[in-house]
Amino acid sequence: MLEFFSKLSMAPIRDYLSDNGGAKGATRTCHYALPDDPQAVANLCVSLFTNLFGVTDEHGLRFSTH
């Protein structure tokens, strides 16, 4: 995740290891500031789904309220 955002020239504004019930280092939490540009945010979302999570046009996304 850090490498992904670094390639986009984005650095976390907050980065820490969560307490996680005593399991040290189990969860890392990072906070990033989003740009004020809606198109830049939309492009970031596309990049997250395609490059980080591997979503393709073939499989698409399905949202559910269940």
TORTITI-440321 format. One record per atom (N, C-alpha, C): residue number from 1; residue in one letter; chain; atom name; x, y, z. Coordinates in Angstrom, 2 decimals. Layout:
N
+-----+------+-------+------+---------+---------+---------+
:  nr : rest : kette : atom :       u :       v :       w :
+-----+------+-------+------+---------+---------+---------+
: NUM :    a :     A :   CA :       X :       Y :       Z :
...
+-----+------+-------+------+---------+---------+---------+
***
This chain:
66
+-----+------+-------+------+---------+---------+---------+
:  nr : rest : kette : atom :       u :       v :       w :
+-----+------+-------+------+---------+---------+---------+
:   1 :    m :     A :    N :    0.83 :   -1.17 :    0.00 :
:   1 :    m :     A :   CA :    0.00 :    0.00 :    0.00 :
:   1 :    m :     A :    C :    0.88 :    1.25 :    0.00 :
:   2 :    l :     A :    N :    1.90 :    1.27 :    0.85 :
:   2 :    l :     A :   CA :    2.78 :    2.44 :    0.90 :
:   2 :    l :     A :    C :    3.47 :    2.66 :   -0.44 :
:   3 :    e :     A :    N :    3.88 :    1.58 :   -1.09 :
:   3 :    e :     A :   CA :    4.52 :    1.68 :   -2.40 :
:   3 :    e :     A :    C :    3.54 :    2.22 :   -3.44 :
:   4 :    f :     A :    N :    2.31 :    1.74 :   -3.40 :
:   4 :    f :     A :   CA :    1.28 :    2.20 :   -4.33 :
:   4 :    f :     A :    C :    1.11 :    3.71 :   -4.24 :
:   5 :    f :     A :    N :    0.90 :    4.22 :   -3.03 :
:   5 :    f :     A :   CA :    0.70 :    5.66 :   -2.86 :
:   5 :    f :     A :    C :    1.97 :    6.45 :   -3.15 :
:   6 :    s :     A :    N :    3.12 :    5.88 :   -2.84 :
:   6 :    s :     A :   CA :    4.38 :    6.54 :   -3.13 :
:   6 :    s :     A :    C :    4.55 :    6.76 :   -4.63 :
:   7 :    k :     A :    N :    4.14 :    5.79 :   -5.44 :
:   7 :    k :     A :   CA :    4.22 :    5.93 :   -6.90 :
:   7 :    k :     A :    C :    3.32 :    7.06 :   -7.39 :
:   8 :    l :     A :    N :    2.31 :    7.41 :   -6.63 :
:   8 :    l :     A :   CA :    1.41 :    8.51 :   -6.97 :
:   8 :    l :     A :    C :    1.86 :    9.82 :   -6.32 :
:   9 :    s :     A :    N :    3.07 :    9.80 :   -5.74 :
:   9 :    s :     A :   CA :    3.64 :   10.96 :   -5.03 :
:   9 :    s :     A :    C :    2.79 :   11.39 :   -3.85 :
:  10 :    m :     A :    N :    2.17 :   10.40 :   -3.19 :
:  10 :    m :     A :   CA :    1.36 :   10.68 :   -2.01 :
:  10 :    m :     A :    C :    2.03 :   10.05 :   -0.79 :
:  11 :    a :     A :    N :    2.24 :   10.84 :    0.24 :
:  11 :    a :     A :   CA :    2.81 :   10.35 :    1.49 :
:  11 :    a :     A :    C :    1.74 :   10.40 :    2.57 :
:  12 :    p :     A :    N :    1.75 :    9.44 :    3.50 :
:  12 :    p :     A :   CA :    0.73 :    9.47 :    4.55 :
:  12 :    p :     A :    C :    0.93 :   10.69 :    5.46 :
:  13 :    i :     A :    N :   -0.19 :   11.28 :    5.87 :
:  13 :    i :     A :   CA :   -0.11 :   12.38 :    6.83 :
:  13 :    i :     A :    C :   -0.10 :   11.82 :    8.25 :
:  14 :    r :     A :    N :   -0.48 :   10.54 :    8.37 :
:  14 :    r :     A :   CA :   -0.43 :    9.84 :    9.66 :
:  14 :    r :     A :    C :   -0.16 :    8.38 :    9.36 :
:  15 :    d :     A :    N :    0.77 :    7.77 :   10.08 :
:  15 :    d :     A :   CA :    1.17 :    6.38 :    9.83 :
:  15 :    d :     A :    C :    1.58 :    5.78 :   11.17 :
:  16 :    y :     A :    N :    0.86 :    4.73 :   11.60 :
:  16 :    y :     A :   CA :    1.18 :    4.13 :   12.89 :
:  16 :    y :     A :    C :    0.75 :    2.67 :   12.92 :
:  17 :    l :     A :    N :    1.35 :    1.91 :   13.84 :
:  17 :    l :     A :   CA :    0.94 :    0.53 :   14.07 :
:  17 :    l :     A :    C :   -0.17 :    0.54 :   15.10 :
:  18 :    s :     A :    N :   -1.27 :   -0.10 :   14.77 :
:  18 :    s :     A :   CA :   -2.42 :   -0.14 :   15.67 :
:  18 :    s :     A :    C :   -2.15 :   -1.06 :   16.85 :
:  19 :    d :     A :    N :   -2.80 :   -0.80 :   17.97 :
:  19 :    d :     A :   CA :   -2.63 :   -1.60 :   19.18 :
:  19 :    d :     A :    C :   -3.08 :   -3.04 :   18.94 :
:  20 :    n :     A :    N :   -4.23 :   -3.21 :   18.33 :
:  20 :    n :     A :   CA :   -4.73 :   -4.51 :   17.90 :
:  20 :    n :     A :    C :   -4.81 :   -5.57 :   19.00 :
:  21 :    g :     A :    N :   -5.23 :   -5.19 :   20.18 :
:  21 :    g :     A :   CA :   -5.42 :   -6.16 :   21.26 :
:  21 :    g :     A :    C :   -4.16 :   -6.85 :   21.71 :
:  22 :    g :     A :    N :   -3.03 :   -6.16 :   21.60 :
:  22 :    g :     A :   CA :   -1.78 :   -6.72 :   22.07 :
:  22 :    g :     A :    C :   -0.97 :   -7.46 :   21.01 :
:  23 :    a :     A :    N :   -1.51 :   -7.65 :   19.81 :
:  23 :    a :     A :   CA :   -0.77 :   -8.32 :   18.73 :
:  23 :    a :     A :    C :    0.04 :   -7.25 :   18.00 :
:  24 :    k :     A :    N :    1.24 :   -7.01 :   18.49 :
:  24 :    k :     A :   CA :    2.07 :   -5.92 :   17.96 :
:  24 :    k :     A :    C :    2.34 :   -6.08 :   16.48 :
:  25 :    g :     A :    N :    2.23 :   -4.97 :   15.75 :
:  25 :    g :     A :   CA :    2.54 :   -4.94 :   14.33 :
:  25 :    g :     A :    C :    1.53 :   -5.63 :   13.44 :
:  26 :    a :     A :    N :    0.39 :   -6.03 :   13.98 :
:  26 :    a :     A :   CA :   -0.58 :   -6.78 :   13.19 :
:  26 :    a :     A :    C :   -1.30 :   -5.89 :   12.17 :
:  27 :    t :     A :    N :   -1.56 :   -4.65 :   12.53 :
:  27 :    t :     A :   CA :   -2.28 :   -3.76 :   11.62 :
:  27 :    t :     A :    C :   -1.58 :   -2.41 :   11.57 :
:  28 :    r :     A :    N :   -1.31 :   -1.96 :   10.36 :
:  28 :    r :     A :   CA :   -0.72 :   -0.64 :   10.16 :
:  28 :    r :     A :    C :   -1.82 :    0.27 :    9.64 :
:  29 :    t :     A :    N :   -1.93 :    1.46 :   10.20 :
:  29 :    t :     A :   CA :   -2.96 :    2.41 :    9.80 :
:  29 :    t :     A :    C :   -2.29 :    3.63 :    9.18 :
:  30 :    c :     A :    N :   -2.74 :    4.00 :    7.99 :
:  30 :    c :     A :   CA :   -2.20 :    5.17 :    7.30 :
:  30 :    c :     A :    C :   -3.35 :    6.08 :    6.90 :
:  31 :    h :     A :    N :   -3.14 :    7.37 :    7.02 :
:  31 :    h :     A :   CA :   -4.11 :    8.37 :    6.61 :
:  31 :    h :     A :    C :   -3.49 :    9.21 :    5.50 :
:  32 :    y :     A :    N :   -4.24 :    9.45 :    4.45 :
:  32 :    y :     A :   CA :   -3.78 :   10.25 :    3.32 :
:  32 :    y :     A :    C :   -4.74 :   11.40 :    3.09 :
:  33 :    a :     A :    N :   -4.19 :   12.55 :    2.73 :
:  33 :    a :     A :   CA :   -5.02 :   13.71 :    2.37 :
:  33 :    a :     A :    C :   -5.39 :   13.59 :    0.90 :
:  34 :    l :     A :    N :   -6.67 :   13.78 :    0.59 :
:  34 :    l :     A :   CA :   -7.13 :   13.74 :   -0.79 :
:  34 :    l :     A :    C :   -7.06 :   15.14 :   -1.40 :
:  35 :    p :     A :    N :   -6.82 :   15.20 :   -2.70 :
:  35 :    p :     A :   CA :   -6.81 :   16.51 :   -3.36 :
:  35 :    p :     A :    C :   -8.22 :   17.09 :   -3.41 :
:  36 :    d :     A :    N :   -8.30 :   18.39 :   -3.64 :
:  36 :    d :     A :   CA :   -9.60 :   19.08 :   -3.74 :
:  36 :    d :     A :    C :  -10.25 :   18.89 :   -5.10 :
:  37 :    d :     A :    N :   -9.55 :   18.28 :   -6.03 :
:  37 :    d :     A :   CA :  -10.02 :   18.11 :   -7.40 :
:  37 :    d :     A :    C :  -10.83 :   16.81 :   -7.54 :
:  38 :    p :     A :    N :  -12.14 :   16.90 :   -7.81 :
:  38 :    p :     A :   CA :  -12.97 :   15.69 :   -7.92 :
:  38 :    p :     A :    C :  -12.46 :   14.70 :   -8.97 :
:  39 :    q :     A :    N :  -11.96 :   15.20 :  -10.10 :
:  39 :    q :     A :   CA :  -11.46 :   14.30 :  -11.14 :
:  39 :    q :     A :    C :  -10.21 :   13.55 :  -10.66 :
:  40 :    a :     A :    N :   -9.35 :   14.22 :   -9.89 :
:  40 :    a :     A :   CA :   -8.16 :   13.57 :   -9.34 :
:  40 :    a :     A :    C :   -8.57 :   12.48 :   -8.34 :
:  41 :    v :     A :    N :   -9.60 :   12.73 :   -7.55 :
:  41 :    v :     A :   CA :  -10.10 :   11.72 :   -6.60 :
:  41 :    v :     A :    C :  -10.69 :   10.54 :   -7.37 :
:  42 :    a :     A :    N :  -11.44 :   10.82 :   -8.43 :
:  42 :    a :     A :   CA :  -12.01 :    9.75 :   -9.25 :
:  42 :    a :     A :    C :  -10.90 :    8.90 :   -9.87 :
:  43 :    n :     A :    N :   -9.86 :    9.55 :  -10.38 :
:  43 :    n :     A :   CA :   -8.73 :    8.83 :  -10.96 :
:  43 :    n :     A :    C :   -8.02 :    7.98 :   -9.92 :
:  44 :    l :     A :    N :   -7.90 :    8.49 :   -8.71 :
:  44 :    l :     A :   CA :   -7.30 :    7.73 :   -7.62 :
:  44 :    l :     A :    C :   -8.13 :    6.49 :   -7.33 :
:  45 :    c :     A :    N :   -9.45 :    6.63 :   -7.31 :
:  45 :    c :     A :   CA :  -10.33 :    5.48 :   -7.06 :
:  45 :    c :     A :    C :  -10.16 :    4.42 :   -8.13 :
:  46 :    v :     A :    N :  -10.12 :    4.84 :   -9.39 :
:  46 :    v :     A :   CA :   -9.91 :    3.89 :  -10.49 :
:  46 :    v :     A :    C :   -8.58 :    3.17 :  -10.31 :
:  47 :    s :     A :    N :   -7.55 :    3.92 :   -9.99 :
:  47 :    s :     A :   CA :   -6.22 :    3.33 :   -9.80 :
:  47 :    s :     A :    C :   -6.20 :    2.36 :   -8.63 :
:  48 :    l :     A :    N :   -6.89 :    2.70 :   -7.55 :
:  48 :    l :     A :   CA :   -6.97 :    1.80 :   -6.39 :
:  48 :    l :     A :    C :   -7.61 :    0.47 :   -6.78 :
:  49 :    f :     A :    N :   -8.75 :    0.55 :   -7.45 :
:  49 :    f :     A :   CA :   -9.45 :   -0.69 :   -7.82 :
:  49 :    f :     A :    C :   -8.68 :   -1.51 :   -8.84 :
:  50 :    t :     A :    N :   -8.10 :   -0.86 :   -9.84 :
:  50 :    t :     A :   CA :   -7.43 :   -1.62 :  -10.90 :
:  50 :    t :     A :    C :   -6.02 :   -2.04 :  -10.53 :
:  51 :    n :     A :    N :   -5.23 :   -1.15 :   -9.98 :
:  51 :    n :     A :   CA :   -3.82 :   -1.44 :   -9.73 :
:  51 :    n :     A :    C :   -3.55 :   -2.07 :   -8.37 :
:  52 :    l :     A :    N :   -4.33 :   -1.72 :   -7.37 :
:  52 :    l :     A :   CA :   -4.08 :   -2.27 :   -6.04 :
:  52 :    l :     A :    C :   -4.91 :   -3.52 :   -5.77 :
:  53 :    f :     A :    N :   -6.18 :   -3.50 :   -6.20 :
:  53 :    f :     A :   CA :   -7.07 :   -4.63 :   -5.93 :
:  53 :    f :     A :    C :   -7.28 :   -5.55 :   -7.13 :
:  54 :    g :     A :    N :   -6.75 :   -5.19 :   -8.31 :
:  54 :    g :     A :   CA :   -6.81 :   -6.07 :   -9.47 :
:  54 :    g :     A :    C :   -8.17 :   -6.19 :  -10.13 :
:  55 :    v :     A :    N :   -9.05 :   -5.22 :   -9.94 :
:  55 :    v :     A :   CA :  -10.37 :   -5.26 :  -10.58 :
:  55 :    v :     A :    C :  -10.18 :   -4.99 :  -12.08 :
:  56 :    t :     A :    N :  -10.89 :   -5.75 :  -12.89 :
:  56 :    t :     A :   CA :  -10.82 :   -5.57 :  -14.35 :
:  56 :    t :     A :    C :  -12.19 :   -5.19 :  -14.89 :
:  57 :    d :     A :    N :  -12.19 :   -4.65 :  -16.10 :
:  57 :    d :     A :   CA :  -13.46 :   -4.33 :  -16.76 :
:  57 :    d :     A :    C :  -14.29 :   -5.59 :  -16.96 :
:  58 :    e :     A :    N :  -13.61 :   -6.70 :  -17.18 :
:  58 :    e :     A :   CA :  -14.29 :   -7.98 :  -17.41 :
:  58 :    e :     A :    C :  -15.12 :   -8.41 :  -16.19 :
:  59 :    h :     A :    N :  -14.57 :   -8.22 :  -15.01 :
:  59 :    h :     A :   CA :  -15.25 :   -8.65 :  -13.79 :
:  59 :    h :     A :    C :  -16.08 :   -7.54 :  -13.16 :
:  60 :    g :     A :    N :  -15.66 :   -6.31 :  -13.32 :
:  60 :    g :     A :   CA :  -16.40 :   -5.17 :  -12.79 :
:  60 :    g :     A :    C :  -16.54 :   -5.21 :  -11.27 :
:  61 :    l :     A :    N :  -17.43 :   -4.37 :  -10.78 :
:  61 :    l :     A :   CA :  -17.70 :   -4.29 :   -9.35 :
:  61 :    l :     A :    C :  -19.18 :   -4.55 :   -9.12 :
:  62 :    r :     A :    N :  -19.48 :   -5.17 :   -7.99 :
:  62 :    r :     A :   CA :  -20.87 :   -5.37 :   -7.61 :
:  62 :    r :     A :    C :  -21.03 :   -4.88 :   -6.18 :
:  63 :    f :     A :    N :  -21.95 :   -3.96 :   -5.98 :
:  63 :    f :     A :   CA :  -22.21 :   -3.43 :   -4.66 :
:  63 :    f :     A :    C :  -23.52 :   -4.01 :   -4.13 :
:  64 :    s :     A :    N :  -23.54 :   -4.29 :   -2.83 :
:  64 :    s :     A :   CA :  -24.72 :   -4.89 :   -2.23 :
:  64 :    s :     A :    C :  -25.03 :   -4.15 :   -0.93 :
:  65 :    t :     A :    N :  -26.30 :   -4.11 :   -0.58 :
:  65 :    t :     A :   CA :  -26.70 :   -3.49 :    0.68 :
:  65 :    t :     A :    C :  -27.03 :   -4.53 :    1.75 :
:  66 :    h :     A :    N :  -26.72 :   -5.78 :    1.49 :
:  66 :    h :     A :   CA :  -27.03 :   -6.85 :    2.46 :
:  66 :    h :     A :    C :  -26.04 :   -6.84 :    3.59 :
+-----+------+-------+------+---------+---------+---------+
***
